[in-house]
Amino acid sequence: GVDEMTVADTSIEAYHDLQDKFETQKEWVLYCVGHTYKPSSTDITNVSKLPRSSVTGRLNDLEKSNAIHKAGKKMCPFTHCMVYYYAVGPGKEAEQ
């Protein structure tokens, strides 16, 4: 039989291979936002394997340039606090 890896294992390995293809942290963080379900800053930190301070900085940069927006709030499974999650593209505020 084929050795089965979990989705998490597969995606983490794939992400590490992928990360090398991005020239900047900002591009990498944007990719992670676009390919993660309702990602919070904590989710992006876990997926990207970048330092949290780098992730929050890049998320702020991306949000300022309307590349991403805060799409809503969800319960963080780690802190049990309500946190924003992000989506790619400008938010409703930017369209007005």
N, C-alpha and C positions, 0 to 999 in steps of 0.2 A: 504493500500500500504506500500511498504517498504520505509523507509527513505533513500533517495538517498544522498550519499556524493559525492563530486566532486573527481576526480582522485587525485587532490592535497591533499585534506583532507585525503583520504584513504592512499596515499603513505606516508604522513607525520606521521600518526599514526603508520603505518606499520614500517617505518624507526625507530621510537622511540622504538618499541618493539624489532626490530632487533638489534639496537645499543647495547643493553644489552648482546647480544650473542658474541660480539667481545671483545677480551682481551686487545687490544691496539688501540690507536687512528689511528695508521698507517694502521692496518687491516681494520678498519671502513672506513677510507678515501679511501682506495683501492676499497672496496666494492662499495662505493658511485660513484667513477669514473666509475666502470664497469657497473653500473645500472642507469646512467644518460646520456641523449643524449648530445653529444658534450659538456661535462662539463668544464667550466672555473673555476678558483679558487673561484670566487664569487658564481657560481652555487653550488660548493661543500660546501662552507660555509653555504649557505642557506639550502641545503638538510641535511647536517650532523648535523647542529645546534652546531657545535664546534666554538670556537673563531677563527677569521680570521687568527691570528698569528699562531695558532696551525695548521690550514689547510695548510697554505703556507709552514710551516716547514715540515709537513708530505709529501706534494706533492714534495718538494725538495728531501727529503730522498728517496721517492719511485722512483723518476726520476733518481737519482744517482745509484740506485741499478737495473735499467732497468726494474722495475715492471710496470712503466707507461712511456709514452713519450708525448711530445707536438705533437699533430696530425695535427694542423692547426690553423688558426685564424678565429675569427668571431666577429661580432659587439656585444658588451656588451649592453643589453637592458637598463641597469641602468646608465652606464657612457657614452654610445655612443662612446666608444673608441674601437679600435681593440684589442682583447685579445686572448691569446692562449687558446685552449681547449685541453684536455688530452684524451688519450686512453690507455687501458691496454696493457701491453706487451712492449718489446723493440722497439724502432723506427728504421727507416732505417739505421741511423748512426751506431747503435749497430751491425747490421748484417754484415757490411763490414769488 
